[in-house]
Amino acid sequence: MDKIIRAFPGISEYVVFLNIWCAKIDINTYTGEIFYDETLREQYNDLFFNFYGLKRHHSSETIDSLLEKNVSVFLNCDNYYLPYHHFYLKEHTRIEHLILIEYKNKDGSYRVFDDVPEFEGNLSEEIILDLHSKAGHMSFWHEINNERVGNKLEEFKHLTENIITAPITHKEFFDKLLGIDMDDIGKLNIIYSLRNYSFLYNGLYRIVSKLAKDFNIDIVNYYCNVLEAYITKWLLIINLANKAILINKAAFIDRILPRINELVESEQEVNDLIYNLKTTVLPNIANQFLNNYK
């Protein structure tokens, strides 16, 4: 989502990251295949698109012709062919990954921005054209309504009315995963594959930290600490799984199990946080501070 903010300066984290953390995962206990709930993904994308009046179009035009039209060009990529990605020449992308192409340099290379993983630099024309040909189509975004960009009153109102309090819980997922008839290295690989999924909780953190910055309220600063601790638990699990895979040490899963339990146990605190945001904090902020944005 940082690519969207980069492409359209002035739009708010309140809208861009709204409900992004509500994505759900499940696992097929026979095959170990992970499923992502695309319905929720579509719902929060629709909220964002509709608020700013953005429409996404596909085009078969060349990258250069799109850049000449002064539109923000997003290229759909398979990370297997993306040189700076940790999946480069290792693993094909199972979900869509977009990179933002900002402009073409005089030497023929293209300036590229990405947020997962973080990258800002140049890629050669050969690499970009290869990515383009393998993707099969170009995606670009067109801004329809500029009036709401930077309108803090409307953005905050949108957040307050649309934030979802659906509970975050991964107990059932991890119970299924750990109960699968699969060797421990296979389970560790599945855990490590959740690294991009775990980044979704940074979206909730971005909203809460923006609230803390815009409205100096002690309880919101406390919420930032709660979310940082929760995200840190995710990162520790992912990093331990990665380490175990690299040294091929299946016994590491015994070190990860207590961390998973800590993660699951801390989710009630995060759920309480979201509920209190929706029912108490946001209405109180609206009553006390919205006049500052009129």
C-alpha positions as CSV (number, residue, x, y, z in Angstrom):
1,M,0.0,0.0,0.0
2,D,3.0,2.3,0.4
3,K,3.2,2.2,-3.4
4,I,-0.2,3.8,-3.5
5,I,0.8,6.5,-1.1
6,R,4.0,7.1,-3.2
7,A,2.0,7.4,-6.4
8,F,-0.7,9.7,-5.0
9,P,0.9,12.0,-2.3
10,G,-1.6,13.3,0.2
11,I,-3.8,10.3,0.6
12,S,-4.1,9.1,4.2
13,E,-3.1,6.0,6.1
14,Y,-6.6,6.2,7.6
15,V,-8.1,5.1,4.3
16,V,-5.3,3.2,2.6
17,F,-4.7,0.7,5.5
18,L,-8.3,0.5,6.7
19,N,-9.2,-3.1,7.6
20,I,-6.2,-4.5,5.7
21,W,-5.4,-6.6,8.8
22,C,-8.8,-8.4,8.5
23,A,-7.5,-10.9,6.0
24,K,-8.0,-14.5,7.0
25,I,-5.9,-17.6,6.3
26,D,-6.8,-21.3,6.4
27,I,-5.0,-24.4,5.5
28,N,-5.9,-27.7,3.7
29,T,-5.0,-30.3,6.3
30,Y,-4.4,-32.9,3.5
31,T,-2.1,-30.9,1.2
32,G,-0.7,-28.1,3.4
33,E,-1.9,-25.6,0.9
34,I,-2.7,-22.1,2.4
35,F,-5.9,-20.2,1.5
36,Y,-6.3,-16.5,1.8
37,D,-9.8,-15.0,2.1
38,E,-10.0,-12.8,-1.0
39,T,-13.5,-11.6,-0.1
40,L,-12.1,-9.5,2.8
41,R,-9.3,-8.3,0.6
42,E,-11.8,-7.1,-2.0
43,Q,-13.9,-5.4,0.6
44,Y,-11.2,-3.2,2.0
45,N,-9.9,-2.5,-1.5
46,D,-13.4,-1.3,-2.5
47,L,-13.6,1.0,0.5
48,F,-10.3,2.6,-0.6
49,F,-11.1,2.8,-4.3
50,N,-14.5,4.2,-3.8
51,F,-13.5,6.8,-1.2
52,Y,-10.8,8.4,-3.5
53,G,-12.6,7.6,-6.7
54,L,-9.8,5.5,-8.1
55,K,-10.2,3.1,-10.9
56,R,-7.8,0.5,-12.0
57,H,-7.4,-0.2,-15.7
58,H,-5.4,-2.9,-17.6
59,S,-3.6,-1.9,-20.7
60,S,-1.6,-3.7,-23.4
61,E,0.3,-0.5,-24.2
62,T,4.0,-0.3,-23.7
63,I,5.4,1.1,-20.4
64,D,6.8,4.1,-22.2
65,S,3.5,5.1,-23.8
66,L,1.8,4.9,-20.4
67,L,4.5,7.0,-18.7
68,E,4.1,9.6,-21.5
69,K,0.4,9.9,-20.5
70,N,1.5,10.8,-17.0
71,V,-0.3,8.0,-15.2
72,S,1.0,6.0,-12.3
73,V,2.2,2.8,-13.8
74,F,2.1,-0.4,-11.8
75,L,3.6,-3.6,-13.3
76,N,2.2,-7.0,-12.2
77,C,5.2,-9.2,-11.5
78,D,6.1,-12.7,-10.7
79,N,8.7,-12.3,-7.9
80,Y,10.7,-15.2,-9.3
81,Y,12.0,-12.8,-12.0
82,L,12.4,-9.7,-9.7
83,P,16.2,-9.3,-9.0
84,Y,15.9,-7.6,-5.5
85,H,13.2,-10.0,-4.2
86,H,14.0,-12.8,-1.8
87,F,12.0,-15.1,-4.1
88,Y,14.3,-14.3,-7.1
89,L,14.9,-17.5,-9.1
90,K,13.6,-19.5,-6.1
91,E,9.8,-19.3,-5.9
92,H,7.0,-18.2,-8.1
93,T,4.4,-15.7,-6.8
94,R,1.1,-17.2,-5.8
95,I,-0.6,-13.8,-5.3
96,E,-0.4,-10.6,-7.3
97,H,2.6,-8.4,-6.7
98,L,2.8,-4.9,-8.1
99,I,5.8,-2.6,-8.5
100,L,5.5,1.1,-9.2
101,I,7.4,2.4,-12.2
102,E,7.9,6.1,-11.6
103,Y,9.9,7.2,-14.7
104,K,12.4,6.2,-17.4
105,N,16.0,7.4,-16.9
106,K,18.1,8.8,-19.7
107,D,20.2,5.6,-19.8
108,G,17.0,3.6,-20.6
109,S,16.6,2.1,-17.2
110,Y,13.5,2.6,-15.1
111,R,13.1,4.0,-11.6
112,V,11.2,1.5,-9.5
113,F,9.6,1.8,-6.0
114,D,8.5,-1.2,-4.0
115,D,7.4,-1.6,-0.3
116,V,7.5,-5.4,0.2
117,P,10.4,-5.9,0.1
118,E,11.6,-2.3,0.4
119,F,13.3,-1.2,-2.8
120,E,13.9,2.2,-4.4
121,G,16.3,2.1,-7.4
122,N,16.8,1.5,-11.0
123,L,16.1,-1.7,-13.1
124,S,17.4,-2.1,-16.6
125,E,15.1,-1.9,-19.6
126,E,15.8,-5.6,-20.3
127,I,14.6,-6.7,-16.8
128,I,11.5,-4.5,-16.9
129,L,10.5,-5.7,-20.4
130,D,11.1,-9.3,-19.4
131,L,8.9,-8.8,-16.3
132,H,6.3,-7.1,-18.5
133,S,6.2,-9.9,-21.1
134,K,5.9,-12.6,-18.4
135,A,3.1,-10.7,-16.6
136,G,1.0,-10.6,-19.8
137,H,-0.6,-7.2,-19.0
138,M,0.1,-3.8,-17.5
139,S,-1.8,-2.4,-14.5
140,F,-2.1,1.3,-13.9
141,W,-4.2,3.5,-11.7
142,H,-6.1,6.6,-12.6
143,E,-7.1,9.2,-10.1
144,I,-10.7,10.5,-10.6
145,N,-11.5,12.6,-7.5
146,N,-8.8,15.0,-6.2
147,E,-11.1,16.8,-3.8
148,R,-10.8,14.2,-1.0
149,V,-7.0,13.9,-1.1
150,G,-5.8,15.7,2.0
151,N,-9.3,16.2,3.3
152,K,-8.6,15.2,6.9
153,L,-12.2,15.6,8.1
154,E,-13.5,13.2,5.4
155,E,-10.7,10.7,5.9
156,F,-11.2,10.5,9.6
157,K,-15.0,10.2,9.2
158,H,-14.4,7.4,6.7
159,L,-12.1,5.6,9.3
160,T,-14.6,6.0,12.1
161,E,-17.6,4.7,10.1
162,N,-15.9,1.7,8.4
163,I,-13.4,0.2,10.8
164,I,-14.2,-3.5,11.3
165,T,-14.0,-5.1,14.7
166,A,-13.9,-8.7,13.5
167,P,-11.7,-10.7,15.9
168,I,-8.1,-11.6,15.0
169,T,-7.5,-15.2,15.8
170,H,-4.9,-17.7,14.5
171,K,-5.4,-20.5,17.0
172,E,-7.4,-22.7,14.7
173,F,-4.9,-22.2,11.8
174,F,-1.9,-23.1,13.9
175,D,-3.7,-26.1,15.5
176,K,-4.5,-27.4,12.0
177,L,-0.9,-26.7,10.8
178,L,0.8,-28.5,13.7
179,G,-1.6,-31.4,13.4
180,I,-0.9,-32.1,9.8
181,D,0.9,-35.4,8.9
182,M,4.0,-33.6,7.6
183,D,7.6,-33.4,8.6
184,D,8.6,-30.5,10.8
185,I,10.7,-28.8,8.1
186,G,7.6,-28.8,5.9
187,K,5.7,-27.1,8.7
188,L,8.5,-24.6,9.2
189,N,8.3,-23.7,5.5
190,I,4.6,-23.0,5.8
191,I,5.2,-20.8,8.8
192,Y,7.9,-18.9,7.0
193,S,5.6,-18.5,4.0
194,L,3.4,-16.3,6.2
195,R,6.0,-13.5,6.3
196,N,4.1,-11.3,3.9
197,Y,0.8,-12.1,5.5
198,S,2.2,-10.9,8.9
199,F,3.0,-7.5,7.4
200,L,-0.7,-6.8,7.2
201,Y,-0.7,-5.9,10.9
202,N,1.6,-3.0,10.1
203,G,-1.4,-1.5,8.5
204,L,-3.2,-1.4,11.8
205,Y,-0.1,0.0,13.4
206,R,0.1,2.7,10.8
207,I,-3.4,3.8,11.5
208,V,-2.9,3.8,15.3
209,S,0.4,5.6,15.1
210,K,-1.1,8.3,12.9
211,L,-3.9,8.7,15.5
212,A,-1.2,9.1,18.1
213,K,0.5,11.8,16.0
214,D,-2.6,13.7,15.0
215,F,-4.3,13.5,18.4
216,N,-2.1,13.4,21.5
217,I,-4.0,10.9,23.6
218,D,-2.2,8.7,26.1
219,I,-4.3,5.6,25.4
220,V,-3.5,5.7,21.7
221,N,0.2,5.8,22.5
222,Y,-0.3,2.7,24.7
223,Y,-2.1,1.0,21.8
224,C,1.0,1.6,19.6
225,N,3.0,-0.3,22.2
226,V,0.5,-3.2,22.2
227,L,0.7,-3.5,18.5
228,E,4.5,-3.2,18.3
229,A,4.6,-6.1,20.8
230,Y,2.2,-8.2,18.7
231,I,4.0,-7.6,15.5
232,T,7.3,-8.4,17.2
233,K,5.9,-11.8,18.2
234,W,5.0,-12.5,14.5
235,L,8.5,-11.5,13.4
236,L,10.2,-13.7,15.9
237,I,8.2,-16.7,14.8
238,I,9.0,-16.0,11.1
239,N,12.7,-15.4,11.8
240,L,13.0,-18.6,13.9
241,A,11.3,-20.6,11.1
242,N,13.7,-19.1,8.5
243,K,16.8,-19.9,10.6
244,A,15.6,-23.5,11.1
245,I,15.1,-23.9,7.3
246,L,18.5,-22.4,6.5
247,I,20.4,-24.8,8.9
248,N,17.9,-27.6,8.2
249,K,17.2,-28.1,11.9
250,A,13.6,-29.4,12.4
251,A,14.0,-29.4,16.1
252,F,13.7,-25.6,16.0
253,I,9.9,-26.1,15.8
254,D,10.0,-26.9,19.6
255,R,11.4,-23.4,20.1
256,I,8.7,-21.9,18.0
257,L,5.7,-23.6,19.7
258,P,5.9,-21.4,22.8
259,R,6.1,-18.3,20.6
260,I,3.0,-19.3,18.7
261,N,1.2,-19.8,22.1
262,E,2.3,-16.3,23.1
263,L,1.1,-14.8,19.9
264,V,-2.3,-16.5,20.2
265,E,-2.7,-15.4,23.8
266,S,-1.9,-11.8,23.0
267,E,-4.6,-11.6,20.3
268,Q,-7.4,-10.9,22.8
269,E,-5.6,-7.7,23.8
270,V,-5.3,-6.6,20.1
271,N,-9.0,-7.4,19.6
272,D,-9.9,-5.3,22.7
273,L,-7.8,-2.5,21.3
274,I,-9.7,-2.5,17.9
275,Y,-13.0,-2.7,19.7
276,N,-12.2,0.2,22.0
277,L,-11.0,2.2,19.0
278,K,-14.3,1.7,17.2
279,T,-16.6,2.2,20.2
280,T,-14.8,4.7,22.4
281,V,-11.6,6.3,21.2
282,L,-12.7,7.3,17.7
283,P,-16.1,8.8,18.8
284,N,-14.3,10.7,21.6
285,I,-11.7,12.1,19.2
286,A,-14.5,13.1,16.8
287,N,-16.3,14.9,19.5
288,Q,-13.2,16.7,20.8
289,F,-11.0,17.4,17.9
290,L,-12.7,17.3,14.5
291,N,-13.3,21.0,14.6
292,N,-9.5,21.4,14.2
293,Y,-9.8,20.1,10.6
294,K,-12.7,22.2,9.4
